[in-house]
Amino acid sequence: MPPSKPRSPNKMLRELRDAVGEAAVDVREATRHAYRRDMLPTLTLDARDNQGPGPQPLAVLRPRDEAAVARAVGVLAQHGVPIVPFGAGSGVCGGAAPLFGGVVIDLKHLDHLESVDAGALQVTCGPGLITQTLEERLNAAGYTLGHFPSSIFCASIGGCVAARGAGQLSSRYGKIEDMVTGLRVVTPDLGILTTGSMDRAGGTPDWTPLFVGSEGTLGVITSIRLRVHPLPEALVLRGIRLPSLDSGIATFREVLQSGLRPSVMRIYDPLDTWMAMQKSNDSGGAAPVPGAGSPLSGGARPLPAENAVDPKTADGSTSSTPRLLGSVVSPGTVADAVVSRFRRRTHRSVDTGGPLAGLKERLLKDRLAHLLKPENLPMDKLLANPALVNRTVDLLPGRCLAIVGCEGGEAEATEHLAAVVQAAHRLGGTDLGPGPGERWFRTRYHVSFKLPKVLQQGGFADTMETAAPWSQVRGLYDAVRRAVAPHVLVMAHLSHAYHEGCSIYFTFVGYGANIQATRTLYQRTWDAALEAVLAAGGTITHHHGVGVLKRDFMDREHGDARRLYEAARRALDSRHCMNVGKLFPDEVPPPGPPAPAVDSLALRLAPGEDGRADVGMGWRGVDLAAELALRGHFLPPLGRDFLEGTVGDWLESPAHAAHTAVHGAWEHPLLAVEGRMDGDRKWVSGRLPRSAAGPSYLPFGTAGATLPTQPVLATLRTLNPPQLRPVGLCFDHLETAVPALAHSLRGAPRPLAGMLYPGSDPNGFRSVVQDEQQARDGGIVYLCFGEPDGFPAGSQQVIRALQQAGGSLLGDDAALAWWEDHWGQAAREGSAALATTGPLQDAREIGRCTAVVPWGRAMLLLRAIETLTGGPTRASGWIEAPLETGCTIQWRFVSSRKGGSTSSLVTHQLRETLQSFGGRIAHIHFNSVDAIPDGMEPGRGTILSTADADGADVDRLGSALRATLEGALG
Ligand SMILES: Cc1cc2nc3c(=O)[nH]c(=O)nc-3n(C[C@H](O)[C@H](O)[C@H](O)COP(=O)(O)OP(=O)(O)OC[C@H]3O[C@@H](n4cnc5c(N)ncnc54)[C@H](O)[C@@H]3O)c2cc1C
């Protein structure tokens, strides 16, 4: 660890003033005191108990732009002083606290916001913008980011990215890592780096995932590019009562895996249910509206409730006279024994509504009522024996409250919500009407701010968020409750659900008789909880990050992958100044045991409910799709390049990076990578689903042979075989068809696959290389939707929009023929199908190119590349994989010249044009390319020297990583 104090502090401060300006260097005692801490509860306990002051920074810097940040980082690294990036200090793990001294860089002045790039549905902003401000400004322009952490008023967007946070609507919009498409980062050793969509040259791999979640330990984020969405028209909410937590988990999984994207998915466990139903801090108001709007502004009409019951009595509650549990039942007493016996005897009768049910529920509710008002609670009594309190809580009926919400056009949101309610109904759920959901919405930011009240009463409260694949969620819940029950009162809810799993958010409330006892109890609780999480297969954090709180458990979660992190840190920060002491313990453990070799044709299917498969690099895409289909798993279409090559080829190609730079990680079927380094040491890119335990190592698996981190398994998302619905429409003009398709997909359910090609022949999808005589005017659109039984037809909304834009529906036969050719036949028959499906072989073909492009540039690019390659080389382009933010365009090039080579000027212009239009090249290959003519002057249309190319950032980082990895792995 470097010295936390510079040898010559005055000299350092002088240099800092030169670097960022006099006014931006704050050394006042009060300021340094204020920046001592973030929201880590132990630091709050210290403040409450007048412990400290702990370490405080030497200075607080407030740079106004990226150049000033870069200069400051340069000075501090020269002096070997710890650098602590600081967003808004709302982190709850100590990540922004200068616990090891050093200088804090407060980034709030980097709050620029560019106007939304409507064609790409992306926006670029500074890290210092407060998340609520960002959302409000996007709403004013008609967009939403979709990131709503409970700390929205006090968290910066840079802090959210650095700690890999999640918002309340993550089931629809994803976590922050799903939103970020590119970054600019200031690093001590490599200066300013651009990644992903911010790297204009489209260099690969995309290193964005390495910085998201790095918690300021690899560099300072100075600019962020994020996906945005059109602000939906309506948000409709519902409360549902489910008979048990298990039925709630099953409902959520079924809904998420059906392809529906509700924005709110919350299930409360029995105690949290009871608390949620009792909350009294809602003074009512208008119905909710999407976006950041005030809860009091007007909004969508509530959905009429079927079987709705009054939310106030939905759980059977009645008015009560509070009595104290702790004062009635003391540990080890006769009363304790009586309660235990009572519990054994009556547990079944309560859940099944037996004769004692009403009486017991009332008794419990009377006692538990105090939990709602911690400020009035004699905590020493209530929490004297947490094990007993938890056992008593177990007496509560097992039923759970779920809050679900859907967004979109009003009709569509209502239809989707009805489908969610139906799914719950099939598993025993009862519709409670809009009341509980709307009440949650109005008070959605209140709960976190109740925790300090517990602190004032001498206790502590903290929250732990973990996540696991669906098959392990229930086990994880039980394991953590069991582990912490002797120490603290525990309750939980599930609030971030994805296709492959979901998160559990535990709340702990504890009490110690004095400062020391409280601290010991706090530590014991966390140790027990995190041990249980790891043993149950969960991640130690889903969205709060690691900081200092969880760092001692990081090596257990990361294993040998820690060495990838260390290589990155040495490459970026060789003097080890960035946020010292955070994320990982100082000591790097010795390598673990060698991992067994993995067969290149390995195929490991996760339990059916987890919706994923681990596949070896040697699988040919087409055979993999067929093998999975044989085993009852449907691989979502990944395009012709995937079918024709191996998984290894696909991973190495820039396809993955191109996709994420335009669409973000959310839509990508690649969930994780496992690899080997140093012979047989295993690394995994991260725990599923969406761990926030440090960075993701995914780019190490997609960097190909440039790094010694060979990938051996790719984890791909799979679906339960859905009901397929292929549809086709024809348009008179290509210029109408392209924007119509883009528009129809905004906020709509995602199609499994799609294609749009020029022409008017419904069977022309195989002869996409056009003859000159062919009509080029029209456009044919094919889409395929997966529609599970019992869920609304996602296709209807899209078809309606396409028809309104002038599309005429084609017959089912044509649509089916396209689907069979595109994916269906290959997924059934494997390699054998390749010869008879896909674009016809053309003897004149000299090359292919695939690029991912934002919608706003798609039409222009289709035409531009055709024009550009005019002459002996001719291009035919068509659209594939249409998604909300953009699409993939494929081009095939034919040449009328004998020998079929093309000029390097053409390939160069192709690259330049794609880049300047915001396209990202996923694949480019020409059979043979003529050398550039001698004496050609640099200028428009000529090849730039490598030194001039923007791709240099990726190359610089790549070579630095290669050097540190080779050094470390020997
Ligand atoms: C009441 C309350 C509710 C919360 N609810 C949620 C929630 O719903 N979801 C959620 O995800 N989190 C939640 N949190 C936790 C916290 O708000 C998040 O971790 C948030 O992302 C932190 O943002 P910040 O700007 O305050 O970052 P800080 O606390 O300032 O910093 C967090 C980490 O990021 C680093 N960092 C900050 N800015 C940069 C930068 N520009 N470059 C590099 N590193 C940087 C810091 O060094 C630190 O390691 C909650 C916290 C509180 C107090």
The ligand as an SDF file (V2000), in Angstrom:
LIG
                    3D

 53 58  0  0  0  0  0  0  0  0999 V2000
  -31.0850    5.5110    1.2580 C   0  0  0  0  0  0  0  0  0  0  0  0
  -30.2520    4.7750    0.2670 C   0  0  0  0  0  0  0  0  0  0  0  0
  -30.8880    3.9800   -0.6890 C   0  0  0  0  0  0  0  0  0  0  0  0
  -30.1330    3.3040   -1.6430 C   0  0  0  0  0  0  0  0  0  0  0  0
  -30.7750    2.5840   -2.6310 N   0  0  0  0  0  0  0  0  0  0  0  0
  -30.0590    2.0380   -3.6230 C   0  0  0  0  0  0  0  0  0  0  0  0
  -30.7130    1.3790   -4.7020 C   0  0  0  0  0  0  0  0  0  0  0  0
  -31.9310    1.2850   -4.7810 O   0  0  0  0  0  0  0  0  0  0  0  0
  -29.9430    0.8480   -5.6890 N   0  0  0  0  0  0  0  0  0  0  0  0
  -28.5700    0.9530   -5.6650 C   0  0  0  0  0  0  0  0  0  0  0  0
  -27.9280    0.4660   -6.5930 O   0  0  0  0  0  0  0  0  0  0  0  0
  -27.9330    1.5430   -4.6490 N   0  0  0  0  0  0  0  0  0  0  0  0
  -28.6370    2.1020   -3.6410 C   0  0  0  0  0  0  0  0  0  0  0  0
  -27.9830    2.7380   -2.6180 N   0  0  0  0  0  0  0  0  0  0  0  0
  -26.5110    2.7780   -2.6000 C   0  0  0  0  0  0  0  0  0  0  0  0
  -25.8940    3.9750   -3.3460 C   0  0  0  0  0  0  0  0  0  0  0  0
  -26.8120    4.9940   -3.5660 O   0  0  0  0  0  0  0  0  0  0  0  0
  -25.3250    3.4940   -4.6530 C   0  0  0  0  0  0  0  0  0  0  0  0
  -24.2250    2.6640   -4.3980 O   0  0  0  0  0  0  0  0  0  0  0  0
  -24.8840    4.6050   -5.6170 C   0  0  0  0  0  0  0  0  0  0  0  0
  -24.5170    3.9900   -6.8130 O   0  0  0  0  0  0  0  0  0  0  0  0
  -23.7380    5.4420   -5.1030 C   0  0  0  0  0  0  0  0  0  0  0  0
  -23.6630    6.6140   -5.8930 O   0  0  0  0  0  0  0  0  0  0  0  0
  -22.8310    7.8770   -5.3370 P   0  0  0  0  0  0  0  0  0  0  0  0
  -22.7950    8.8960   -6.4080 O   0  0  0  0  0  0  0  0  0  0  0  0
  -23.3690    8.3050   -4.0420 O   0  0  0  0  0  0  0  0  0  0  0  0
  -21.4190    7.2190   -5.2110 O   0  0  0  0  0  0  0  0  0  0  0  0
  -20.3760    7.3090   -4.0290 P   0  0  0  0  0  0  0  0  0  0  0  0
  -20.9490    6.7580   -2.7810 O   0  0  0  0  0  0  0  0  0  0  0  0
  -19.8120    8.6610   -3.9920 O   0  0  0  0  0  0  0  0  0  0  0  0
  -19.2800    6.2830   -4.5910 O   0  0  0  0  0  0  0  0  0  0  0  0
  -19.5430    4.9240   -4.7520 C   0  0  0  0  0  0  0  0  0  0  0  0
  -18.2970    4.2440   -5.3250 C   0  0  0  0  0  0  0  0  0  0  0  0
  -18.0890    4.6760   -6.6550 O   0  0  0  0  0  0  0  0  0  0  0  0
  -16.8300    5.3410   -6.7890 C   0  0  0  0  0  0  0  0  0  0  0  0
  -17.0720    6.4610   -7.6980 N   0  0  0  0  0  0  0  0  0  0  0  0
  -17.9980    7.4390   -7.6070 C   0  0  0  0  0  0  0  0  0  0  0  0
  -17.9520    8.2300   -8.6920 N   0  0  0  0  0  0  0  0  0  0  0  0
  -16.9820    7.7480   -9.4940 C   0  0  0  0  0  0  0  0  0  0  0  0
  -16.4480    8.1180  -10.7560 C   0  0  0  0  0  0  0  0  0  0  0  0
  -16.9290    9.1440  -11.4520 N   0  0  0  0  0  0  0  0  0  0  0  0
  -15.4250    7.3890  -11.2680 N   0  0  0  0  0  0  0  0  0  0  0  0
  -14.9360    6.3220  -10.6150 C   0  0  0  0  0  0  0  0  0  0  0  0
  -15.4100    5.9210   -9.4230 N   0  0  0  0  0  0  0  0  0  0  0  0
  -16.4100    6.6290   -8.8650 C   0  0  0  0  0  0  0  0  0  0  0  0
  -16.4310    5.7460   -5.3920 C   0  0  0  0  0  0  0  0  0  0  0  0
  -15.0450    5.8240   -5.2600 O   0  0  0  0  0  0  0  0  0  0  0  0
  -17.0240    4.6120   -4.5930 C   0  0  0  0  0  0  0  0  0  0  0  0
  -16.1560    3.5050   -4.6390 O   0  0  0  0  0  0  0  0  0  0  0  0
  -28.7170    3.4070   -1.6150 C   0  0  0  0  0  0  0  0  0  0  0  0
  -28.0830    4.1870   -0.6480 C   0  0  0  0  0  0  0  0  0  0  0  0
  -28.8350    4.8650    0.2840 C   0  0  0  0  0  0  0  0  0  0  0  0
  -28.1310    5.7130    1.2960 C   0  0  0  0  0  0  0  0  0  0  0  0
  1  2  1  0
  2  3  1  0
  2 52  2  0
  3  4  2  0
  4  5  1  0
  4 50  1  0
  5  6  2  0
  6  7  1  0
  6 13  1  0
  7  8  2  0
  7  9  1  0
  9 10  1  0
 10 11  2  0
 10 12  1  0
 12 13  2  0
 13 14  1  0
 14 15  1  0
 14 50  1  0
 15 16  1  0
 16 17  1  0
 16 18  1  0
 18 19  1  0
 18 20  1  0
 20 21  1  0
 20 22  1  0
 22 23  1  0
 23 24  1  0
 24 25  2  0
 24 26  1  0
 24 27  1  0
 27 28  1  0
 28 29  2  0
 28 30  1  0
 28 31  1  0
 31 32  1  0
 32 33  1  0
 33 34  1  0
 33 48  1  0
 34 35  1  0
 35 36  1  0
 35 46  1  0
 36 37  1  0
 36 45  1  0
 37 38  2  0
 38 39  1  0
 39 40  1  0
 39 45  2  0
 40 41  1  0
 40 42  2  0
 42 43  1  0
 43 44  2  0
 44 45  1  0
 46 47  1  0
 46 48  1  0
 48 49  1  0
 50 51  2  0
 51 52  1  0
 52 53  1  0
M  END
$$$$
